[in-house]
């Protein structure tokens, strides 16, 4: 008795639904939104670039803890798509979310008054020379990129409000020039 081959012919081919386009599109949005927010929040957070890079790599690596088989089941990813998804989508978005939450949920604001000794013009702003009891002041505090020259030229002191962020990094809440 010969096997009936018509049963196999009658069943139509069902292609696997590919969800990788949606996931890659989402990761590109995460890339632009993430890096945009990082560019906005980095000058307001007293964190060095090395620590920011560590956070970015750390958040990107967290996505690699999910096994590739789950990525294949959920999004039908291959290995390279998983790498791009984590580096382009997960890393920048969660780093930006970290900086935004650190800034928004800050506590213990402290206003410190500094006397302005002088200033130097740099390419994209003004670097202030301040007199303080503290020998070294973070360059993010002394560099001001957007300055009203009339207000700045009449100022003798500057009040800088610093606060403790949610994750322990200090944030610059306000800068006010005073006569």
C-alpha positions as CSV (number, residue, x, y, z in Angstrom):
1,X,0.0,0.0,0.0
2,X,1.4,3.4,-1.0
3,X,1.1,6.4,1.3
4,X,-1.3,9.1,0.3
5,X,0.8,12.2,-0.6
6,X,-2.2,14.4,-1.3
7,X,-2.6,15.2,2.4
8,X,0.7,17.1,2.5
9,X,-0.1,18.9,-0.8
10,X,-3.4,20.3,0.4
11,X,-2.1,22.1,3.5
12,X,-1.0,25.6,2.6
13,X,2.4,26.9,3.6
14,X,2.2,29.0,6.7
15,X,5.1,31.5,6.9
16,X,6.4,32.4,10.3
17,X,5.2,35.9,11.3
18,X,8.2,38.2,11.5
19,X,8.1,40.7,14.3
20,X,11.7,41.9,14.0
21,X,10.7,45.0,12.0
22,X,8.6,46.2,14.9
23,X,11.3,45.5,17.4
24,X,14.0,47.2,15.3
25,X,11.8,50.2,14.7
26,X,11.2,50.4,18.5
27,X,14.9,50.2,19.1
28,X,15.6,53.0,16.7
29,X,13.1,55.2,18.5
30,X,14.8,54.2,21.8
31,X,18.1,55.2,20.3
32,X,17.0,58.7,19.3
33,X,14.8,59.3,22.4
34,X,17.5,57.9,24.6
35,X,20.4,59.8,23.2
36,X,18.3,63.0,23.1
37,X,17.5,62.8,26.7
38,X,21.1,61.9,27.6
39,X,22.3,65.0,25.8
40,X,19.8,67.1,27.7
41,X,20.3,65.6,31.2
42,X,24.1,65.0,31.2
43,X,25.1,68.6,31.8
44,X,22.6,68.9,34.7
45,X,23.9,65.8,36.5
46,X,27.3,65.8,38.3
47,X,28.5,62.5,36.7
48,X,31.6,62.0,34.7
49,X,31.6,60.6,31.2
50,X,33.3,57.3,32.3
51,X,30.5,56.6,34.8
52,X,27.9,57.4,32.2
53,X,29.5,55.0,29.7
54,X,29.6,52.3,32.5
55,X,25.8,52.8,33.0
56,X,25.2,52.6,29.2
57,X,27.2,49.4,28.9
58,X,25.5,48.0,32.1
59,X,22.0,48.6,30.8
60,X,23.0,47.1,27.4
61,X,24.4,44.0,29.0
62,X,21.2,43.4,31.0
63,X,19.4,42.7,27.8
64,X,22.0,40.0,27.0
65,X,20.9,38.1,30.2
66,X,17.7,37.2,28.4
67,X,18.5,33.9,26.5
68,X,18.5,34.1,22.7
69,X,15.8,31.5,22.5
70,X,13.4,33.8,24.1
71,X,14.3,36.6,21.7
72,X,13.7,34.1,18.9
73,X,10.4,33.1,20.3
74,X,9.1,36.6,20.9
75,X,10.6,38.6,18.0
76,X,12.1,35.9,15.7
77,X,15.5,37.5,16.1
78,X,18.8,36.2,15.1
79,X,21.9,36.8,17.2
80,X,22.9,40.0,15.4
81,X,19.5,41.5,15.7
82,X,19.5,40.8,19.4
83,X,22.9,42.6,19.7
84,X,21.6,45.7,17.8
85,X,18.3,45.7,19.8
86,X,20.2,45.8,23.1
87,X,22.9,48.3,22.0
88,X,20.6,50.6,20.1
89,X,17.3,50.4,22.0
90,X,17.8,49.1,25.5
91,X,21.1,50.8,26.5
92,X,20.3,54.4,25.5
93,X,16.7,54.3,26.6
94,X,17.4,53.0,30.1
95,X,20.4,55.2,30.6
96,X,18.3,58.2,29.7
97,X,15.5,57.0,32.0
98,X,18.1,56.6,34.8
99,X,19.3,60.2,34.4
100,X,15.7,61.6,34.1
101,X,14.5,59.8,37.2
102,X,17.7,60.9,39.1
103,X,16.9,64.5,38.2
104,X,13.1,64.5,38.7
105,X,13.1,62.7,42.1
106,X,15.8,64.7,43.8
107,X,15.8,65.7,47.4
108,X,17.8,67.8,49.9
109,X,18.4,70.9,47.8
110,X,21.2,73.2,49.0
111,X,21.9,76.6,47.6
112,X,25.5,77.7,47.7
113,X,26.6,81.3,47.0
114,X,29.9,81.8,45.1
115,X,31.7,85.0,44.4
116,X,32.5,85.5,40.7
117,X,36.2,86.4,40.3
118,X,36.4,86.3,36.5
119,X,35.4,84.4,33.5
120,X,36.7,83.0,30.2
121,X,34.8,82.7,27.0
122,X,34.8,79.2,25.6
123,X,33.5,78.0,22.2
124,X,30.0,77.3,23.4
125,X,29.6,79.4,26.6
126,X,31.4,80.9,29.5
127,X,33.6,79.3,32.1
128,X,33.3,81.1,35.5
129,X,36.1,81.5,37.9
130,X,34.6,81.3,41.4
131,X,35.9,81.9,44.8
132,X,35.0,79.2,47.3
133,X,36.3,77.3,50.3
134,X,36.3,74.2,48.2
135,X,39.5,74.0,46.2
136,X,38.1,72.1,43.2
137,X,34.7,72.8,41.8
138,X,33.1,70.5,39.2
139,X,33.4,72.0,35.7
140,X,29.7,71.4,35.0
141,X,28.9,73.9,37.8
142,X,31.3,76.6,36.5
143,X,30.5,76.2,32.7
144,X,27.4,78.1,31.6
145,X,26.3,77.7,28.0
146,X,23.2,79.9,27.9
147,X,23.9,83.3,29.4
148,X,22.1,86.7,29.3
149,X,25.1,89.0,28.9
150,X,23.3,92.0,30.6
151,X,22.5,89.9,33.7
152,X,25.9,88.3,33.7
153,X,27.9,91.5,33.4
154,X,26.2,93.1,36.4
155,X,26.5,90.0,38.6
156,X,29.0,89.8,41.5
157,X,27.8,86.4,42.9
158,X,26.0,83.3,41.7
159,X,23.7,81.1,43.7
160,X,23.9,77.5,42.6
161,X,21.3,75.0,43.9
162,X,22.4,71.4,44.0
163,X,20.3,68.5,45.1
164,X,20.8,64.8,45.8
165,X,19.3,62.7,43.0
166,X,17.3,59.6,43.4
167,X,20.3,57.3,42.6
168,X,22.9,59.3,44.6
169,X,24.2,61.6,41.8
170,X,24.0,65.3,42.5
171,X,22.0,67.4,40.1
172,X,22.1,71.1,39.3
173,X,18.6,72.5,39.9
174,X,19.2,76.2,39.5
175,X,21.8,78.9,38.8
176,X,20.9,82.5,39.7
177,X,23.1,85.6,39.2
178,X,23.0,88.2,41.9
179,X,24.3,91.8,42.1
